[in-house]
Amino acid sequence: MQLTNQIMSLKGNNRKQVLDLLRNSGTVSIAEISMATTISKPTVKKIVDYYCDRSMVVCAGKGHSTDGGGKKPELFKFNENYGYTISIHITPDSIYSGIADMKADFHDLQRLPIKKNEKMDIILDYFVEIIQNFQGSKFVKRKELIGIAIAFPGMVDPFNGVSIYSPHYHSWENNYPFKEELLKRIDLDAEIFMDCTNRFQAFAEREKGIAKGKDNFFIVDAIKEGLGAGIIVGGYLKRGAQNLSGEIGHMIINPDSGIKCICGAEGCFEAMVSTERISKWVRDEHKNHKNSLIFKNRKPESVKIDHIFSAFKNGDDFAQKIIDDIIKWFAIGLSNIIVVYDPQMIIIQGIYVDTGDYFINNLRDKIRQYSLPAVDKKVVIEYSNLGWERGVLGGAAYVAWNFFENEQIYRTVRTA
Ligand SMILES: [Zn+2]
């Protein structure tokens, strides 16, 4: 029995290798797949036939004949139109949504502005409308709906589809069974994957961003309303016993500072780098920096984070003092996480990307000061090159990844 399981597991591994290669290549021949995977040609042929029968792989014409004048080889490619995903990302002021193929390439992307702290009933109505519109679109013709990704702000129980707590939507009940309520309003055959946005955003980086091929990395996303992380360890997402993994915004890095966080604690990472704290600082210090470019043509109350970035880029001393302070808190926060997860890479997403080279170079320097020796040489710290679409993109990437992971597991178990 043990031997049978080993053989089946080997079979599953072979299939995974072949399918992964097809997914990440253009058109390839059986001989090319065999060479790249070191799996014998007859076995590769069997596996390719298996996926062709399921329409996941399709013929793509003939290649060039060999130098010896042999037969032109048949070419194959992954069929990204085998299925589709719907991905929806709710933020404090918008609902982003999109429909994507199996490679997480979007065929439609939309943004719906919503009222601050919008009521849950209205949010559910929006979700039903978005899903129905996508399902009725031309793109889905003859395709299977693989899954629906829903990226939520705050803490989420992904296994039960529950919004545990959302700091930006005070009107929502804690522990709200969102998935259950959505399914009362719409019939869906496909699985719903609901999770905290930052977790999906890690998959966006691995699929389309700068973490391709990385198995140990995390993203840190700082938006005006908060800060969180998506952590990948050994190729898998860290969620933790209570779905708390990634809530690094609430790691206390400056206790007794008097700086209150939205969670009720004092000196959280999120509170130290929040736009709210910076705005208060700017208002309080106005009298000492009256000539700062930050206040040029505007009152202290109307200063926005973009004004500070702009003044900083123009060499303003006060703006630089603020940015240096933010860098310090980032360095402390990230140094702490580095010793817990030992990542290959950290990707910075969100508002601070706009501060350019100065921020990231100084962040690397500070991490060198705070961390163990040589840590900075091993951990790559970079800005993300993804924009606002990173939430929906991450959702689609996660659904596709989950499908292919389970596809392999399912086949292996079933055939065993
Ligand atoms: Zn907090």
Residues whose N, C-alpha, C, O or C-beta is under 5 A from the ligand:
A	BS01	ZN	G249 H250 C261 I262 C263 A265 C268
